[in-house]
Amino acid sequence: MQSPLKRNLDNRNYHGTQTMITTFSFQEAQSDDPREKILLPPTDPSAEVMEISGYKLVYVNGACPRNYRVYKADSMIGVIFQHINHWSNGVDSLRYTEPIDAAVGLDEFLNGARISKTATEQLPTEEELLDKEFDALTSDEWERLKRYVPQAKDLVAA
């Protein structure tokens, strides 16, 4: 009895792979068939769009969970998921009963992250820059120090 591999190699139509991977051209990706389009924008007439109180949810794919891109003021802010009996947003571990709650939770998380990032990335003061070694200063920090005029505080006459 011949092994399956040997039998395949003896077959003129067998090309040595179990799965044929093909690439498709840019024209195929831009086909007019709406079923072929990937990640439709919310303005596309073929897109499955759900509008809820300040947000647009655009169906991407999936059965359970269904994946929706969340848009706010024409900007995508993230993705939420529709499960059988709840919604989730992937940034917290909460289960929401309504899609609006999942979208708002996502939006609030991103706003909080943006504020936190801004708070932690504050520039050092000029006094802090004066404490750094000169060769460790960046050109922007040098420019700030050139314009800096120290303020006299609590001077006591001798």
Secondary structure, DSSP 8 states (H G I E B T S, - for coil): ---HHHHHHH-TT--S-SS------HHHHT-S-GGG--S--TT-TTS-EEEETTEEEEEEE-SSSEEEEEEETTEEEEEEEE-SS-EE-SSSS--BSSHHHHHHHHHHHHHHHHHHHHHHT----HHHHHTS-GGG--HHHHHHHHH------S----
